[in-house]
């Protein structure tokens, strides 16, 4: 079973890749990333992305514009301490 730390909010996901929240939302809308609504209602959804999607996002970013995100490779995807 996945632990809570395996799931990231859109903002946390964006921060880990040095991207804007808007960019991550765009990747989700185009179907490039898996996202899950963890809230029971539809009025105000609460989305989480599996941490495993970080690599997918980096691949998409590299193939779409030659960059792996908004920060250098050492900083991107590093687990914040």
C-alpha positions in Angstrom: 0.0 0.0 0.0 1.2 3.5 -0.8 2.2 5.8 2.0 1.0 9.4 2.3 4.5 10.6 1.2 4.1 8.8 -2.2 1.4 11.2 -3.2 1.9 14.9 -4.1 -0.4 17.8 -4.5 -0.2 19.6 -7.8 1.7 22.4 -6.1 4.2 20.0 -4.4 4.7 18.2 -7.7 5.3 21.5 -9.5 7.8 22.6 -6.8 9.8 19.3 -7.0 10.3 19.9 -10.8 10.7 23.7 -10.5 7.7 24.2 -12.7 4.6 26.3 -12.3 1.4 24.8 -11.1 -0.2 25.9 -14.4 2.4 23.8 -16.4 1.6 20.7 -14.3 -2.2 21.3 -14.7 -1.6 21.4 -18.5 0.3 18.1 -18.4 -2.6 16.6 -16.5 -5.3 18.0 -18.9 -3.5 16.6 -21.9 -3.4 13.2 -20.4 0.3 13.1 -19.9 0.2 12.5 -16.2 -1.9 10.3 -14.0 -3.9 12.3 -11.4 -6.4 11.1 -8.8 -9.2 13.0 -7.2 -9.1 12.0 -3.5 -12.1 14.0 -2.4 -15.5 12.5 -2.3 -17.4 15.5 -3.9 -17.2 16.9 -7.4 -17.7 20.6 -6.4 -14.1 21.1 -5.1 -11.9 18.2 -6.2 -8.6 17.5 -4.4 -6.1 16.1 -6.8 -3.0 14.0 -6.0 -0.3 12.7 -8.3 1.8 9.6 -7.5 5.4 10.5 -6.9 6.3 8.0 -9.6 4.9 10.5 -12.2 7.9 12.8 -11.6 9.9 10.8 -14.1 7.1 10.8 -16.6 6.8 14.6 -16.3 10.6 15.0 -16.8 10.4 12.9 -19.9 7.5 14.9 -21.3 9.3 18.2 -20.6 12.6 17.0 -22.2 10.8 15.8 -25.4 8.6 18.8 -25.7 11.2 21.6 -25.2 14.5 20.0 -24.6 14.5 20.9 -20.9 13.9 18.8 -17.9 12.0 21.5 -16.0 12.8 24.8 -14.5 15.8 23.9 -12.4 19.0 22.0 -12.9 19.0 18.2 -12.9 20.5 18.0 -9.4 17.7 20.1 -7.9 14.8 18.6 -9.9 13.0 15.7 -8.3 15.2 15.8 -5.1 13.1 15.0 -2.1 12.8 18.1 0.1 14.3 17.7 3.5 
